[in-house]
Amino acid sequence: AHTLISAPADDVTIQPGAVVSKVVHRGEGLEVTVFGFDAGERLTGHQAARGAVVQVLSGRLRFTVDGDEFDLAAGSWLHMAPGAPHSLVAAEPTAMLLTLFGPELDRPRERPPPRAVAAADWLALPFRRTTPDMMFSARPVAALPWIVTVACLFMPAQ
């Protein structure tokens, strides 16, 4: 069996003010993703649990890995060991190919165990994804059914 990706940069369209990505291959210990970065877009510091190879297809990236800074132009290729801290900024609109490798990729991902939910967590549900100015305007009205439900749970039986 084989996989051919003849023009990986064509799998993403660089969009103004955005980072876009598309997984183009997954299996046999590999995960290959094409990224498109508009100029100035970035990925903040993070680590990958597996080894990684970054290949710049077009454009230019300022790439930091293990505290070392690199200017990666089209055609550049960079290998990173598992756990290497890294970040990047696109100096211009850029297409990048990321290959993660290692046998862990073929195993099904395990879900984290369920956690107990406190009453305070349930009360907070209606307020998630709100801005501070919304907290005391329209959203509390939407929270009323939650507050009544929780209050009923704690009312003594008569």
C-alpha positions as CSV (number, residue, x, y, z in Angstrom):
1,A,0.0,0.0,0.0
2,H,1.1,3.6,-0.6
3,T,-0.1,7.2,-0.2
4,L,0.7,10.0,-2.7
5,I,0.2,13.6,-1.9
6,S,1.3,15.4,-5.0
7,A,0.9,19.0,-4.0
8,P,0.3,19.3,-0.2
9,A,0.3,23.1,-0.2
10,D,-2.8,23.0,-2.4
11,D,-4.7,21.2,0.4
12,V,-5.0,24.5,2.4
13,T,-5.9,28.0,1.5
14,I,-4.1,30.7,3.5
15,Q,-6.8,33.0,4.9
16,P,-6.4,36.6,6.2
17,G,-5.6,36.7,9.9
18,A,-5.9,32.9,10.4
19,V,-4.1,29.6,10.8
20,V,-5.7,26.8,8.9
21,S,-4.8,23.1,8.8
22,K,-5.8,19.8,7.3
23,V,-4.7,16.3,8.1
24,V,-3.8,14.7,4.8
25,H,-2.6,11.3,6.1
26,R,-3.0,9.3,9.3
27,G,-1.9,5.7,9.8
28,E,1.1,3.3,10.2
29,G,2.7,5.5,12.8
30,L,2.4,8.8,10.8
31,E,0.2,11.8,11.0
32,V,0.8,14.4,8.3
33,T,-0.9,17.8,8.5
34,V,-0.7,20.8,6.1
35,F,-0.8,24.2,7.8
36,G,-1.5,27.6,6.2
37,F,-0.4,30.7,8.2
38,D,-1.2,34.3,7.3
39,A,1.7,36.7,7.9
40,G,2.1,37.4,11.6
41,E,0.1,34.4,12.7
42,R,1.7,32.2,15.3
43,L,1.6,29.0,17.3
44,T,2.6,29.7,20.9
45,G,5.0,27.5,22.8
46,H,4.0,23.9,23.1
47,Q,5.4,20.3,23.0
48,A,4.6,17.2,20.9
49,A,4.6,13.8,22.6
50,R,6.1,12.3,19.4
51,G,8.9,13.1,17.1
52,A,8.1,15.7,14.5
53,V,9.4,17.0,11.1
54,V,8.5,20.4,9.9
55,Q,8.9,21.2,6.2
56,V,8.2,24.7,4.9
57,L,6.5,24.4,1.5
58,S,6.2,28.1,0.8
59,G,6.8,31.4,2.7
60,R,8.9,31.8,5.7
61,L,8.7,31.0,9.5
62,R,10.5,32.3,12.5
63,F,10.8,29.0,14.4
64,T,12.0,28.5,18.0
65,V,12.9,25.0,19.2
66,D,14.7,24.2,22.5
67,G,15.5,27.9,22.9
68,D,17.2,28.1,19.5
69,E,15.7,30.5,16.8
70,F,15.7,29.6,13.1
71,D,14.5,31.5,10.0
72,L,13.0,28.7,7.9
73,A,12.4,29.5,4.2
74,A,10.6,27.4,1.6
75,G,12.4,24.1,1.3
76,S,13.7,24.1,4.9
77,W,13.3,20.9,6.9
78,L,13.5,20.6,10.7
79,H,13.4,17.5,12.9
80,M,12.3,17.8,16.6
81,A,12.7,15.1,19.2
82,P,9.6,14.2,21.3
83,G,8.9,16.7,24.0
84,A,11.0,19.5,22.4
85,P,9.4,22.9,23.3
86,H,8.8,25.0,20.2
87,S,6.8,27.9,18.8
88,L,6.6,29.8,15.5
89,V,5.6,33.0,13.8
90,A,4.9,33.4,10.1
91,A,7.1,36.1,8.7
92,E,4.9,36.0,5.5
93,P,2.0,33.9,4.2
94,T,3.3,30.3,4.7
95,A,2.4,26.7,3.9
96,M,4.0,24.1,6.2
97,L,3.9,20.4,6.3
98,L,4.1,18.8,9.8
99,T,4.8,15.0,10.1
100,L,4.3,13.4,13.5
101,F,5.7,9.9,13.8
102,G,5.7,7.1,16.4
103,P,3.7,4.0,17.1
104,E,1.4,5.8,19.6
105,L,-0.5,7.4,16.7
106,D,-2.1,4.1,15.6
107,R,-3.5,3.3,19.0
108,P,-7.1,4.5,19.8
109,R,-7.1,7.6,21.9
110,E,-8.3,7.0,25.5
111,R,-10.9,9.3,26.9
112,P,-10.1,10.8,30.3
113,P,-12.0,9.3,33.2
114,P,-15.3,11.1,34.1
115,R,-14.9,13.6,37.0
116,A,-17.4,14.5,39.7
117,V,-19.2,17.8,38.9
118,A,-19.7,20.2,41.8
119,A,-22.9,22.2,42.1
120,A,-20.9,25.4,41.4
121,D,-19.9,23.9,38.0
122,W,-23.5,23.4,37.1
123,L,-24.3,26.9,38.1
124,A,-21.5,28.2,35.9
125,L,-22.7,26.3,32.7
126,P,-25.0,29.1,31.4
127,F,-22.2,31.7,31.9
128,R,-19.6,29.9,29.8
129,R,-18.4,31.6,26.6
130,T,-19.6,35.0,27.8
131,T,-17.8,38.2,28.2
132,P,-17.7,40.1,31.5
133,D,-20.2,42.7,30.3
134,M,-22.7,39.9,29.4
135,M,-22.5,38.3,32.9
136,F,-24.8,40.9,34.4
137,S,-27.0,41.7,31.5
138,A,-28.9,39.2,29.3
139,R,-27.2,35.9,30.4
140,P,-28.5,35.7,34.0
141,V,-32.1,35.5,32.6
142,A,-31.0,32.4,30.7
143,A,-29.4,31.0,33.9
144,L,-32.7,31.2,35.8
145,P,-33.9,27.6,35.0
146,W,-30.5,26.3,36.2
147,I,-30.6,28.3,39.4
148,V,-34.2,27.2,40.2
149,T,-33.3,23.5,39.5
150,V,-30.2,23.6,41.8
151,A,-32.2,25.5,44.5
152,C,-34.8,22.8,44.4
153,L,-32.2,20.2,45.0
154,F,-31.2,21.8,48.3
155,M,-34.7,22.7,49.6
156,P,-35.9,20.7,52.5
157,A,-38.9,18.4,51.9
158,Q,-42.1,19.5,53.4
